[in-house]
Amino acid sequence: MLASLSLILLCQLIGEAVARGLGLPLPGPVLGLLLLLILLLARDRFVLFARGPLRNDGVETASKGLLAHLSLLFVPAGVGVVQKLDLLASHGIAIILVLALSVVVTLLVTVLIFRLVSRLLRQQDAQ
Amino acid sequence: MKDNPFSLWVYLSQSPLLWLTVTLLVYATTDVVSLATRRHPLANPVLHAMWIIGAFLLATGTSYTTYFAGAQFVHFLLGPATVALAVPLYENRKRVVSSIVPMLVALVAGSATAVVSVVLLAELAGLPRDVVLSLAPKSVTAGVAMGISESLHADPSLTAVSVILTGIMGAIIVTPLMNRTGITDFRARGFAAGLAAHGIGTARAFQVDEIAGVFSGIAMSLNALVTSFLVPIAVTLLVR
C-alpha cells in the first residue's frame, strides 16, 4: 500500500518536474497519468518491471481506493464559493445561467459527435 | 483556559484538525444520503457538502483561509487521483483503443464548444470583462483552469468557483439529459460527462457505469490539454 502510494506520488512528481522544466502547457498530474500507464504496459512486456507495487495488483488497489471518493476531493475548492458571495449577489443568476447553458450545449455536442463518428466508422467497416 | 468553552473553540477553530474532520464528516453524511436515494442526481454529495460547510463557516465567522488550512489535505489528493486514472484506463485499454477516432473528433468539437459557448453567452449576458475571462476555462479540472485564468490575468478564485459550479451542474444534468436523447452508448455518455464537467462529472460517471467512468476520465485529461491551447485563442478572437 505504502509503496503503491509512493509510486503514484512519484509519477506525479516526475510529471510536475517535466511540465515545469520544459515549460509544457499541460498539467503535471496528466503527465503522471501517462507515466503510470506506460509503467503498467511495460510490466506486461518485461518481467523486470513486475515488482514491488507493480506486482499483485498493488498500484491497482491503491488507485481504486483514491478514485472511490473522487468527488470528495472537490469539496474544499467548492467551499471557496463563500469568498465570492458579493460577486454572486450582483451577477450570480447570470453566471449560473451562462454556465448551465454552456454545460448542456457541451454535453450534447460531445455525445452526438462521438455517436456520429463511431456510426460512420462502423458503416465503413461493414462495406 | 480549561473552564472557558470559548477559548477551546478559539483553539480548535484555528487547527487544521477541526476543518479536516468537518469536511470528511459532512461529505460522509451527504454521500450516505446520495446512496440512500440510489444516487439521485439532485442528491449530489459535492453540492450539499459545499453549502453545508459554507453555511457553517459563515455562521461561525471562520475565514476560508482558516478552513483551507485543514481541508488542503483533501484538496491535495486531486493530483494523485488524476494519476490514478491510469489504472481504469489501463484495464479498459482495448475498448479505448478501438474507439480512438470518435474520441479525438468529439474531443476537439466538445472542447471548442465548451470555451466558445461560455464566452459568447457571458458576453451576451453583459458580464464584466474580467468575469468573462474567468469563466472561459470552466470545463477543465480546477488546478489547470486556475493556471489558465492566471495567465489571462483573470481571477483564479472565481475560475475555481465556476469550475466547481460547472462540474456540479454537469453531474446533475448529465443522466436525465442523456436518457432523454436515448443514447445508451456509455462510452459516448461518459466521454461527454468528463469533457463538460471534468472530475465531478467523472465521479458521477463512475457511479453510473464503469465504462462511462473510464471514458470520462480520459475526456477530462485530454480536455485539460486541449483547453490550455484553446482558451487563449478563443479569448483573443471573441472577447472585446
Boltz contact constraints between the chains, C-beta under 6 A:
constraints:
  - contact:
      token1: [A, 8]
      token2: [B, 80]
      max_distance: 6.0
  - contact:
      token1: [A, 8]
      token2: [B, 83]
      max_distance: 6.0
  - contact:
      token1: [A, 8]
      token2: [B, 84]
      max_distance: 6.0
  - contact:
      token1: [A, 11]
      token2: [B, 83]
      max_distance: 6.0
  - contact:
      token1: [A, 12]
      token2: [B, 79]
      max_distance: 6.0
  - contact:
      token1: [A, 12]
      token2: [B, 80]
      max_distance: 6.0
  - contact:
      token1: [A, 12]
      token2: [B, 83]
      max_distance: 6.0
  - contact:
      token1: [A, 25]
      token2: [B, 228]
      max_distance: 6.0
  - contact:
      token1: [A, 26]
      token2: [B, 225]
      max_distance: 6.0
  - contact:
      token1: [A, 27]
      token2: [B, 144]
      max_distance: 6.0
  - contact:
      token1: [A, 27]
      token2: [B, 224]
      max_distance: 6.0
  - contact:
      token1: [A, 29]
      token2: [B, 79]
      max_distance: 6.0
  - contact:
      token1: [A, 29]
      token2: [B, 82]
      max_distance: 6.0
  - contact:
      token1: [A, 29]
      token2: [B, 83]
      max_distance: 6.0
  - contact:
      token1: [A, 30]
      token2: [B, 221]
      max_distance: 6.0
  - contact:
      token1: [A, 30]
      token2: [B, 224]
      max_distance: 6.0
  - contact:
      token1: [A, 32]
      token2: [B, 83]
      max_distance: 6.0
  - contact:
      token1: [A, 33]
      token2: [B, 82]
      max_distance: 6.0
  - contact:
      token1: [A, 33]
      token2: [B, 83]
      max_distance: 6.0
  - contact:
      token1: [A, 33]
      token2: [B, 85]
      max_distance: 6.0
  - contact:
      token1: [A, 33]
      token2: [B, 86]
      max_distance: 6.0
  - contact:
      token1: [A, 33]
      token2: [B, 221]
      max_distance: 6.0
  - contact:
      token1: [A, 36]
      token2: [B, 83]
      max_distance: 6.0
  - contact:
      token1: [A, 36]
      token2: [B, 86]
      max_distance: 6.0
  - contact:
      token1: [A, 37]
      token2: [B, 86]
      max_distance: 6.0
  - contact:
      token1: [A, 37]
      token2: [B, 89]
      max_distance: 6.0
  - contact:
      token1: [A, 37]
      token2: [B, 90]
      max_distance: 6.0
  - contact:
      token1: [A, 40]
      token2: [B, 90]
      max_distance: 6.0
  - contact:
      token1: [A, 60]
      token2: [B, 87]
      max_distance: 6.0
  - contact:
      token1: [A, 63]
      token2: [B, 84]
      max_distance: 6.0
  - contact:
      token1: [A, 63]
      token2: [B, 87]
      max_distance: 6.0
  - contact:
      token1: [A, 66]
      token2: [B, 81]
      max_distance: 6.0
  - contact:
      token1: [A, 66]
      token2: [B, 84]
      max_distance: 6.0
  - contact:
      token1: [A, 67]
      token2: [B, 84]
      max_distance: 6.0
  - contact:
      token1: [A, 70]
      token2: [B, 81]
      max_distance: 6.0
  - contact:
      token1: [A, 70]
      token2: [B, 203]
      max_distance: 6.0
  - contact:
      token1: [A, 71]
      token2: [B, 45]
      max_distance: 6.0
  - contact:
      token1: [A, 71]
      token2: [B, 46]
      max_distance: 6.0
  - contact:
      token1: [A, 71]
      token2: [B, 200]
      max_distance: 6.0
  - contact:
      token1: [A, 71]
      token2: [B, 203]
      max_distance: 6.0
  - contact:
      token1: [A, 72]
      token2: [B, 27]
      max_distance: 6.0
  - contact:
      token1: [A, 73]
      token2: [B, 74]
      max_distance: 6.0
  - contact:
      token1: [A, 73]
      token2: [B, 77]
      max_distance: 6.0
  - contact:
      token1: [A, 73]
      token2: [B, 78]
      max_distance: 6.0
  - contact:
      token1: [A, 73]
      token2: [B, 81]
      max_distance: 6.0
  - contact:
      token1: [A, 74]
      token2: [B, 46]
      max_distance: 6.0
  - contact:
      token1: [A, 74]
      token2: [B, 200]
      max_distance: 6.0
  - contact:
      token1: [A, 75]
      token2: [B, 23]
      max_distance: 6.0
  - contact:
      token1: [A, 75]
      token2: [B, 27]
      max_distance: 6.0
  - contact:
      token1: [A, 75]
      token2: [B, 46]
      max_distance: 6.0
  - contact:
      token1: [A, 75]
      token2: [B, 49]
      max_distance: 6.0
  - contact:
      token1: [A, 76]
      token2: [B, 71]
      max_distance: 6.0
  - contact:
      token1: [A, 76]
      token2: [B, 74]
      max_distance: 6.0
  - contact:
      token1: [A, 76]
      token2: [B, 75]
      max_distance: 6.0
  - contact:
      token1: [A, 77]
      token2: [B, 142]
      max_distance: 6.0
  - contact:
      token1: [A, 77]
      token2: [B, 160]
      max_distance: 6.0
  - contact:
      token1: [A, 77]
      token2: [B, 164]
      max_distance: 6.0
  - contact:
      token1: [A, 78]
      token2: [B, 46]
      max_distance: 6.0
  - contact:
      token1: [A, 78]
      token2: [B, 50]
      max_distance: 6.0
  - contact:
      token1: [A, 78]
      token2: [B, 164]
      max_distance: 6.0
  - contact:
      token1: [A, 79]
      token2: [B, 50]
      max_distance: 6.0
  - contact:
      token1: [A, 79]
      token2: [B, 53]
      max_distance: 6.0
  - contact:
      token1: [A, 79]
      token2: [B, 54]
      max_distance: 6.0
  - contact:
      token1: [A, 80]
      token2: [B, 160]
      max_distance: 6.0
  - contact:
      token1: [A, 80]
      token2: [B, 161]
      max_distance: 6.0
  - contact:
      token1: [A, 81]
      token2: [B, 161]
      max_distance: 6.0
  - contact:
      token1: [A, 82]
      token2: [B, 54]
      max_distance: 6.0
  - contact:
      token1: [A, 82]
      token2: [B, 57]
      max_distance: 6.0
  - contact:
      token1: [A, 82]
      token2: [B, 64]
      max_distance: 6.0
  - contact:
      token1: [A, 83]
      token2: [B, 64]
      max_distance: 6.0
  - contact:
      token1: [A, 84]
      token2: [B, 161]
      max_distance: 6.0
  - contact:
      token1: [A, 91]
      token2: [B, 127]
      max_distance: 6.0
  - contact:
      token1: [A, 94]
      token2: [B, 125]
      max_distance: 6.0
  - contact:
      token1: [A, 94]
      token2: [B, 127]
      max_distance: 6.0
  - contact:
      token1: [A, 98]
      token2: [B, 121]
      max_distance: 6.0
  - contact:
      token1: [A, 98]
      token2: [B, 122]
      max_distance: 6.0
  - contact:
      token1: [A, 98]
      token2: [B, 125]
      max_distance: 6.0
  - contact:
      token1: [A, 99]
      token2: [B, 165]
      max_distance: 6.0
  - contact:
      token1: [A, 99]
      token2: [B, 166]
      max_distance: 6.0
  - contact:
      token1: [A, 100]
      token2: [B, 169]
      max_distance: 6.0
  - contact:
      token1: [A, 101]
      token2: [B, 121]
      max_distance: 6.0
  - contact:
      token1: [A, 102]
      token2: [B, 117]
      max_distance: 6.0
  - contact:
      token1: [A, 102]
      token2: [B, 118]
      max_distance: 6.0
  - contact:
      token1: [A, 102]
      token2: [B, 121]
      max_distance: 6.0
  - contact:
      token1: [A, 103]
      token2: [B, 166]
      max_distance: 6.0
  - contact:
      token1: [A, 103]
      token2: [B, 169]
      max_distance: 6.0
  - contact:
      token1: [A, 103]
      token2: [B, 170]
      max_distance: 6.0
  - contact:
      token1: [A, 103]
      token2: [B, 196]
      max_distance: 6.0
  - contact:
      token1: [A, 105]
      token2: [B, 113]
      max_distance: 6.0
  - contact:
      token1: [A, 105]
      token2: [B, 117]
      max_distance: 6.0
  - contact:
      token1: [A, 106]
      token2: [B, 110]
      max_distance: 6.0
  - contact:
      token1: [A, 106]
      token2: [B, 113]
      max_distance: 6.0
  - contact:
      token1: [A, 106]
      token2: [B, 114]
      max_distance: 6.0
  - contact:
      token1: [A, 106]
      token2: [B, 196]
      max_distance: 6.0
  - contact:
      token1: [A, 107]
      token2: [B, 192]
      max_distance: 6.0
  - contact:
      token1: [A, 107]
      token2: [B, 196]
      max_distance: 6.0
  - contact:
      token1: [A, 109]
      token2: [B, 109]
      max_distance: 6.0
  - contact:
      token1: [A, 109]
      token2: [B, 110]
      max_distance: 6.0
  - contact:
      token1: [A, 109]
      token2: [B, 113]
      max_distance: 6.0
  - contact:
      token1: [A, 110]
      token2: [B, 106]
      max_distance: 6.0
  - contact:
      token1: [A, 110]
      token2: [B, 110]
      max_distance: 6.0
  - contact:
      token1: [A, 110]
      token2: [B, 192]
      max_distance: 6.0
  - contact:
      token1: [A, 110]
      token2: [B, 195]
      max_distance: 6.0
  - contact:
      token1: [A, 111]
      token2: [B, 183]
      max_distance: 6.0
  - contact:
      token1: [A, 111]
      token2: [B, 188]
      max_distance: 6.0
  - contact:
      token1: [A, 111]
      token2: [B, 192]
      max_distance: 6.0
  - contact:
      token1: [A, 113]
      token2: [B, 105]
      max_distance: 6.0
  - contact:
      token1: [A, 113]
      token2: [B, 106]
      max_distance: 6.0
  - contact:
      token1: [A, 113]
      token2: [B, 109]
      max_distance: 6.0
  - contact:
      token1: [A, 114]
      token2: [B, 102]
      max_distance: 6.0
  - contact:
      token1: [A, 114]
      token2: [B, 106]
      max_distance: 6.0
  - contact:
      token1: [A, 114]
      token2: [B, 188]
      max_distance: 6.0
  - contact:
      token1: [A, 114]
      token2: [B, 191]
      max_distance: 6.0
  - contact:
      token1: [A, 115]
      token2: [B, 188]
      max_distance: 6.0
  - contact:
      token1: [A, 117]
      token2: [B, 102]
      max_distance: 6.0
  - contact:
      token1: [A, 117]
      token2: [B, 105]
      max_distance: 6.0
  - contact:
      token1: [A, 118]
      token2: [B, 102]
      max_distance: 6.0
